[in-house]
Amino acid sequence: MILIKYLHIGIDDTDSPEGMCTTYLACHIIDELKKAGIDIVGFPRLIRLNPFARFKTRGNGGVSFKILNDEKVDLAKKIVLDEVEKLAMFDCDNTNPGVIFYDGEITKEMVDYSFKAIYSFIAIEEAEAFGNSIGCEIHKFKKGRGIIGSIAAIGLPLDDFTYELLAYRIPENQGTKRHIDYDSVYLMDKETFPETFENIDYNEDYIAIEPKTPCPVLYGIRSNTVEALKKAKDIVKVEETVENYCIFKTNQHTDMHIQKVDNISSMNQFGCYEVVGTVKNRPTVIDGGHMFFYIFDESGEIECGAYEPTKNFRKIVSDLMPGDVIRVFGGIGEQNTFNIEKFQVIKLKDIEYKNPVCKCGKRMTSAGKNKGFKCKKCGNKIKSNKKVPIKIFRNLKNTQFYETPVSARRHLSKPICRMDL
């Protein structure tokens, strides 16, 4: 039996707010490898890390792929490093690329490291020490922060995964207005949803496959299957030259960043969680359109926020009432506020207790402490002090999930259309 050995290659932190994209660089590298007779094994991987990490790239995602560990491996390493040197945005102070070469088996320690990069955050020093301990060949450019995500992109298991097809612009068009036929995007969504998703925010008339940054990506389509992506690509029409495209296997839209905890006090700043709590107060809006309220349980309480970019989601949140029990999904940011990505109603407070109605049809009033009720209209009195339960109408529904709109959804947040309900 012949044991096949692979070289794993991880790349991260090559972009900046002004341009570039690590996926574009990876796609370019893969093409250069092919020209040299070196094929990658399987799909390249796009791994999104903790969305609340203090230092992160624009999309906070690292890329990895693997090749056969054969006589061409040194040439492959040279191609990778040369292309990073050529294309990474070194002029940006916050761009600190890192490249990792690893030729061993994926170990439990690597899996644990990768989940730590998603659940919390890792310092450069810790990443470098860990990489050295498992035998990585480490290449740091400038501060080399990219080694953190590069190792995680290699080591993360993908039990749940999606695919993303990214089409790229030619260099001379990058940074200019994109020319996508929006009607074809609507048609594509109609023909391929729910196998493809996150294409359009219909409430906002927002084309979600089109980036709003000056990066090299022309559009990105997300799907559960490769076949649906290829069908979608054939439907979408553009009025500019496509330089190339690449399909990535990814942890996007899997809720992989979410940790399920038993109580509110178990959560920490910069982590992402699923927790059940009782609504403490009616949601209120502050200047800027952000909406806040508190949930609590026996261990404590936390402020929850639905921010202005979530648009109509705030109207749904505004229907919450004190006493409602909800399950919230999201993360804790700089201000120790729980940023809601979606929530599920566990139990609505849909009963109010009111004074009884008199036989004449008028709502009765209190006759005094422990003296029952009286009717101001007809003078009738009753001795009972018990108020009566009244079923009230609620716009929200028990057990139902509610999510932020496509235009405000995080890369890792699992949309309802992907949830097995």
N, C-alpha and C positions, 0 to 999 in steps of 0.2 A: 504493500500500500504506500503510495507516494503522498507525503505530507506537503500540501501547497502552502507556501509562505507568502505573506502580503506585506507591503509597506503602506502604512497608514499616513496620510498627509493632512495636517490641519492648518488652517489659515484664518486669521482674524485681525480686525482693527486696521484695515487698509483704506477706509473711506473717511469722508468728512462731510459737514453740512453743505459744502460747496460742490460736492461731486464724488465720483467714483462709487463703487459698490463691490463688496467682497465677492458676491456671487458672479459679477461681471468678470472680475479678475480670475476667479476660479474657472469660469467658462473659457476664458482666453487661454489659461494654462492648459486646460484639457485639450483644446485644439492644437496647441503647440506640442503637447505630448503625442497626440495622434500623428502629427507630421513626422515625428521621430520614431514612429512605429510602436508607440507605447499606449495601450488602451487601459482605461480605468475599468475596475470590476464593479458592476452594478451601477446604481445611480449615485451621483454626488449627494451629500447630505447638508442641509441647511438647518442648523440647530439654534433656536432662540433661547437666550438665557434669561435670568431674573429681570423682569421689566422694571424693577425698582432699584437695581444696582446703582451705586453712587457714580461710578465711572463706567460709561457704556458708549458703544458706537451708536450710530443713528438708528439702526434697526436692532441692535444688541444681539446679533447673530453671528456665529462662527460657521465656517464651511469645512467639510472634510471629504476625502475620497480615498480609495485605495487602489494600488496597482500590484502586479506580481512582483515579488522581490527576486529579480533575476539579474542577468548581466547588464541590463540597462538602467539599473536603479540609480547609479551615480549620475548618469545623464539626466534622469528624471529630476533628481534633486537640484541639479544645476539649472534646469529650465524653470523650476518653481521659484528658486531664489532670484534668478535674473528677472523674471516677470514681476515679482513683488517689488524689486528695486526700480523697475521701469515704470510701473503703473500706480503704486500706492501714493496717497496724498501726503507726502512728507512735509509739505509746506505748512500744514495745519498743526498747531501746537498739541492738539488733543488726539492726533493720529499717531499711534505707536504700534506698528505691526508686529506680529509674532507668527513664526512658522514652526511647526512641530513635525518631525519624522519619527515614526514609531513602528518597529518591526516585530513586536511580540503579540501574544494573545491578549484579548480584552479581559482584564481581571476584575474581580469584585471591587478592589480598591479604586480602579478607574471608574467603575460605575458609580460608586459612592461619591467620588470627587465630582463627577458630572452632575449628579443630582444636587450636590451642594452649590454648584455654580448656578443652578436654576432656582433653588430654594432660598439662597442667601447671597453672599458674595465672597470672593476669594482675592487675596492680595497677590501682587506679582511675585513677591518673595516666596509665598506659600506654593504658588503654581510652579515656580522654578525648582524649588526643593522637591516637590512631588514628581515633576517631570524627570529630574535627575535620578530619583529613587527607583523609577520603573524603567530607566534606560532610554528615555527619549533623547533624540538629537534636537537641541533647542537653538533656534535662531531668533534673536531679539533685534529689532530695529528701533532706534531711539530708546524709549523706556521699555519697549517690548511688552506692553500690557496685553497685546493680542495673544500671548501664549496661554492666558487664562482660558479664553474661549476656544482656542485651537485644541487643547487637550480635551476639553469637554465635548467638542464636536466629534472627536474620535471615539470617546469612550461611552457615550450615552446610548443605552438600548432604546429601540423604537418598537415597543409592543403595540402602541397605537400611533398611527402616523397618517399624514396626508402627503399630497404631491403639489408642487407649484411649478408651473411653466413660466419662465421669465424670458421675454423677448427684449433684445437690446438694440439700442440706437447706434448708428455710425458716429464716430467721434465728432464730426463737424456739426451734427445736429444736437449734441448733448448740451443742455442748458437752455435750449429754445423751446417754444411751444410744441407740444406733441400733436400729431395729426392722426387721430383715431376716429374712425367712423362710428359715432355713438349709436346710431340705429342698429349697426351690426352687433354691438355689445348687448343691446336689449334682446335681439334675436338669439344670440348665443345663450343668454341666460334662460330664455324661454325654452330653448331646445335641450339644454344640458342640466339645469337645476333639478334635483338637489345634488346630483353627482358632482357638479361644480357649484361653488357657493361664494359668498362675499363679493359678487360681481358688481352689484348695484345697490345703492340705498334709495329705494323708491320714494320714500317720504321726502327726502332732500333732493331728489333728482341728481344723485351723486354717482359718478362712474368710479367705482372703487378699484377697478383693475388698473387705473391710470395713476401713477405716482404724482405727488404734488411737489417734489423736490427736483433739483437739477441733476439727478443721478443718471447713469446710462440706461436705466430700465425704461423701455417703452411701455410695456404693460406686464402685469402678472396675473395669472389665472390659477385659482386654487381648486383642488379636487380630491375626491377619494380614490380615483383611479387614473391611470395613465391614459387609458382608452378615451375617457371623457375629455381629458386635456387635449388630445390630438384632434378630436372632433371640434372642440371649442376653438382651437387655433385656426382650423379651416374656415370657421364661420366669421371670426373677427377680421374686419378689413381695416387696413391702415393706408395712409396717403404719404408715407415716407419709407425710406429704405430700412429694412431690418438687417442689422449686421449679423446677428446670430440668435439662437435661442437655446435654452438648457432646461431640463426637467430635474428638479431637486426632490429628494425624499426628505421629509421634514417633520418636526414635532409641532408645527403650527396648528392651532385650533384643536388641541388635544386636552387642554386644561392640565398639562403636565406640571405647570408651575404651582398648582393648587394643592395645598396640604389640608387634609381633613382633621380638624381638632374638636375636642369634646367641649371646650368652653372658651370664653372670650379671653380670659387671663393667660391662656396658653399661647397667644399670638405675640409676635415680636415685630418691631419696626422693620420695614423693607422686606417682609415676608408676604407670601400670598396664600390665602386660606379659604376654606369652606367652613362656616360656623353657623349655628342656629342661635337666634336671640329674639327677644320680645321688644317690639317697638315701644320706646319710652315717651315720645312726644311727636306732635304733628310736624312733618318736614317744613322747613322755612327756607326762603330764598334770600340771599344776601346780594349786595351790589356785585355786578358782574354776571348774575344769573345762576350762580352755583347754589345747590340745594343741600341742606344738611339736616340730619336727625340722629338720635341715639338709639342703639339697641342695648339690651342688658340681659344677663342671666345671673345665676347664683354666685358667679365668680367675679363679676364686675360689669363695666359698660364700656362702649366705644362709640365715638362719633363716626357716622357714615356719610359719604358724600356722593352726590350725583352732579357732575360738573357741566357747565354750560355747553361744551361740545357734544354732550349726549342728547341734546335737543329734546325731542318728544319723550324720551325716556324719563325726563324729570316730571312730566305730567303723570306718568304711571306711578312714579315714586310718591307724588303729592297725594295720591289716594290712600296711602298708608295711614293707619290710625293707631293711637296708643292701645296696647293690648294685642295687636296682631303679632303672630309668631311667624318669622321668616327665616329662610336659609339664604345667607348671602355668600357670594363668591367674589373675590377681588384681592387687593393688596393694600398694605399700610405704607403710606408715603412719608415725605419729609415732616409733615405737620402731625403725624400720628393719627391721621384720619384714614378710615377704611374706604378705599376707592372701589365703588361697586361696579363689577362687570356684568353681573346678572343676579337675580334673586328668585327664589321659589317661595310661594306662599304655603306655609305649613298649616296654619289655622287662622282664619279671619275672625276678628271680633265683629260679628254680624248680629248681635243681640244688644238692644238697649233696654234699660228698665225705666218705665215711666209710670206716672200716676194713672190709676184706672179711669176708664171712661164711664161717666154716669149713664143711667138708663135713658136720660133725655138726649144723650149724644155729646154732651159737653165734657171736656177733660176736667177732672176734679182737682182740687188743690188740698194742701195739707190743712187739717183741722187743728193742728198744734202737736207738740211732741207727744207721741204715743196715743194720740186721740183719733187716729184714722184720717179719713178724707171727707171733704164736703164739696158740694156743687154750688157755685156762685149763681148759677142760672135758676135752678129749681129748689135749692135748699136741701136737697137730699144728702144724707150722711151715711157713711159706712164705718164700722169699727176697725176693720183690718188695716194694719200699717204696711202691708206688703205691696210693693210696686209690681207691675206686671211686665213680663218680657215681651218685647216688640221686635220682630224680625226686620232688620233694615237692609236696604239694597246696597250692594257694594259693586263697584266696577271691577275690582279684582276678583279672582276665582281661586278657591282652595286647590292646592296641588300644582297650580299652573306656574310655569317659568316665565320670567320677563327679562329681556336682555337689552343692552345698549345697542344703538343702531350700527349698521355696518361702517358708517363713516367715522365712528368713534371707538371701534372695537380693537382690542389689543391683539397682537400676532398670536399669542398663545391661547387666548380665550376660546373655549369650545362653543360654537354656535348651537342653538337649540336644534337646528336641522341635522346636527351630527350626534345628538344625544339619544340614547336608547331609552325612550320614555314609556 
